[in-house]
Amino acid sequence: MSDTRREMFRLVRELESAGYHVTRAGSGHWKVRPPEGDGMVVMAFSPRRSGLHRTMHHLKKIGYNPRG
């Protein structure tokens, strides 16, 4: 498993423990909704690091504050 993919799975677990609603789409992507309020982010698993960077940017827009 690539490092980026491992980081994405770790991020999914972190989001769930923070109260975000994370569901798997039929396409294999992940849909993330905040515990309160509007917004949704679709996370795709990509071997490129730029995908993870973009995902983090969108998650911060819906209120996600990464730990540490």
C-alpha positions as CSV (number, residue, x, y, z in Angstrom):
1,M,0.0,0.0,0.0
2,S,1.4,3.4,-0.9
3,D,2.1,6.0,1.7
4,T,-0.5,8.4,0.3
5,R,-3.1,5.7,0.3
6,R,-2.2,4.8,3.9
7,E,-2.5,8.5,4.8
8,M,-6.0,8.7,3.2
9,F,-7.2,5.7,5.2
10,R,-5.8,7.3,8.4
11,L,-7.6,10.5,7.5
12,V,-10.9,8.7,7.0
13,R,-10.6,7.2,10.5
14,E,-9.7,10.6,12.0
15,L,-12.7,12.2,10.3
16,E,-15.0,9.6,11.7
17,S,-13.7,10.0,15.2
18,A,-14.1,13.8,14.9
19,G,-17.8,13.3,14.1
20,Y,-17.8,13.7,10.4
21,H,-20.2,11.5,8.3
22,V,-18.0,9.5,6.0
23,T,-19.6,7.1,3.5
24,R,-18.2,5.1,0.6
25,A,-19.6,6.0,-2.8
26,G,-20.3,3.4,-5.5
27,S,-17.3,4.6,-7.4
28,G,-14.9,3.9,-4.5
29,H,-14.5,7.5,-3.5
30,W,-15.4,8.7,0.0
31,K,-18.1,11.4,0.7
32,V,-17.4,13.5,3.8
33,R,-20.0,15.6,5.4
34,P,-19.5,17.8,8.5
35,P,-21.2,16.9,11.7
36,E,-23.1,20.2,11.6
37,G,-23.8,22.6,8.7
38,D,-23.5,22.4,5.0
39,G,-20.9,21.1,2.6
40,M,-19.5,17.9,1.3
41,V,-16.1,16.8,0.1
42,V,-15.5,13.9,-2.2
43,M,-12.1,12.2,-1.4
44,A,-10.5,10.2,-4.2
45,F,-7.6,7.8,-3.5
46,S,-4.7,8.9,-5.8
47,P,-1.1,7.8,-5.6
48,R,-0.1,11.4,-6.2
49,R,0.4,13.7,-3.2
50,S,-1.3,16.6,-4.8
51,G,-4.6,14.9,-4.5
52,L,-4.2,14.7,-0.7
53,H,-3.1,18.3,-0.5
54,R,-6.3,19.4,-2.4
55,T,-8.5,17.2,-0.3
56,M,-7.1,18.8,2.9
57,H,-7.8,22.2,1.5
58,H,-11.4,21.3,0.8
59,L,-11.8,19.7,4.2
60,K,-10.6,22.8,5.9
61,K,-13.3,24.8,4.0
62,I,-16.0,22.6,5.6
63,G,-14.5,23.1,9.1
64,Y,-12.0,20.2,9.5
65,N,-9.1,21.1,11.8
66,P,-6.4,18.4,11.5
67,R,-4.8,17.3,14.8
68,G,-1.2,18.1,15.7
